Amino acid sequence: MKTYVLAGGCFWCLDAAYRVLKGVHSVVSGYTGGQVDHPSYEQVCTGTTGHAEAVAITFDPDVIPSDVILDAFFTMHDPRQLNRQGNDVGTQYRSAMFFGSPEDQALFEAARDRAGDMWGGGVVTEIVPLGTYYDAEDYHQDFFAKNPTQGYCLAVAVPKVSKIRASFAPYLRST
């Protein structure tokens, strides 16, 4: 198993999109990249903690290649938007990849280069060492599945999940 920590806007969307891929063992929403110990969602939302809303994706690289996990990341959000995704604005919504090893850093950099080609340049995704990762509150975990008719989920998460389903069909879960 391998785990990547990625941030690309609201963690509800990333969580929902990664859960449709086979080989993904778990997705845990949380916070990282900031200077406050054990931040709450309310604190992170202020944009003053330095943390990004992120997901820790644990997957089996024998079932789904690392490059697919990373290319899906760059497909489901716009990595050209600095400190925002759509109407979600602030450093907590930045595009970032948090590496735990030099090997992961190299894979992340290669994926960012591929994304630059896909998006026509202008990618602002930061690639930084992983610090402490704090799990988000329980109600944020698998939020989309628990709240499928919530307005934000319908307007923002559903299109991202649909995009992943269309772009990565060979890697979709059968159920």
N, C-alpha and C positions, 0 to 999 in steps of 0.2 A: 504494500500500500504506500501511497505517496500523498502528501498534503500540500496544497498551494493556498496561500492567503492572497486574495484579490479584492480590490475595491473599485467600483465603477458605478457610482450613484447609490440609490437606495438599496440596501441589502435585501429587501423583500424580493426585488426583481431577479437579482443574481441567484438567490436561493431557489426561487421557483424554476428558473431556466436550467440550472444544473441538475435539479432533481429528475428531469425527464431523460437524462442520459444514462445509458447502461454503463456499468463499471464504476459509477459514482456511489461510493459506500455511504458517505454522509456529507451534509452541508450544515455548517454551524455559523449562524450570523453573529457578528461581534464587532469589536472596536480595536483598532491598533494604530500605531503611528503618532501617538500623542504623548503628553507629559503628565496626565492625571491618572493616578492609580484607581482602578476599579470604577471607571466612569459610568454614570447612568445614561440612559437614552436622552433624558431631558438635558443633561450636561452636554452631551455630544451635539445635540441639536443647536446649542447656542453658537457652535463654531469656535469656541474659545479653548477647548481641551487639546486641540491639535490632532485628535483622533479622526480616522476615516471610518465610515460604515463599511464593513468588509465581510467576506465569507471565507471560511476555511473549508476547502473542498478536499475531501479524502477520497481517493479513487484508486482503482487497480489498473496500472499501466499495461498489464497484459490483456485487458479487456478494452480499454479506451486509451489511446496514446496521449502522452503529455501534450503534444502539439495540438491535438483536438481540443483538449481542455482549454489551452491558451488561445487558440483561434476562436473558440466559442466566446470567450471573454471579450475579444475585440469585435465580435459580431453583434453581441447583445447590448453594447453601449457605444456611445460616440466618444472615442478617445481624444478627439480634437477639442473638446470643451474643457476649459480650465476651471477647476473648482465648481463644477456643476454638471448636472445631467438634466436637460430640459428645464422644468420649473423648479427643480431641487437645486438650490444655490448655496454654496458655502464650501469650505475646505473639507468638511465631513463627507462631501459627495465627490471628491476628487477621484481621478483615475490613477490607480496605483497598484503596483505589484510588490509584494514583500517577500524577499528571498531568504531562505535559511541556509543556503550553501552556494559556493561559487558555481557549481554545476547548474543550479536553478537560476542563478543570475544570468548565466550565458543563455539558457533556454528562454528566459523572459526577454532578454535583449533581442534575440532572434525573432521571437513572436512580435515584439514591438516593431521591428523592421518590416516584417510581413504585413503588419497592420498599416504601416505607413504607405506601403504599396496599395493595399486594399482601399484605404481612405483618401489616397491622393496627397499624402503628406500632412504635416501639421499636427502629428500625434504628440500630446503633452503628458502622456502616461509616465509617472515617475516610477523608477525601479530602485527600491531602497531595502536595506537589511530589515528583517523581521525582528521587532522588539517583542514586548509582552502582548499577548493576544487575550482580550477579555471577552468571554461569551456575553452576548446580549441577553436581555431578560427573556424568560421563557415564552412570553407571548409573541416575541419576534421570530421564534423558531418555526419554520415551515408555515409562515404567516399566510401565504397565498392559499394553501390547501385548507387552512382553517377559516379563511375569509374570502372565498372566491367571488362574492358579489360586492365586496367593498369597492367603492368608487375608484380609488387609486389603483387597486389591483386590475380592475377592468380597463382603465384608461392607459396604464403604463406597463404593468406586468404581463398582461395577456399578449400584447404585440411582441414583447421580447421573447416570451416562450414560443409564440408562433414562428418567429424568425429562426429560433434555434431548431425547432421541429423541421422547418423547411430546409435549412442549410446543413443539418447534420443528421439526416434521416437514417443513414446506416448505423448510427450510434444510439438510436432511441430505445428506451426500455419497451419491452413488449406489453407490459401492463402498467 
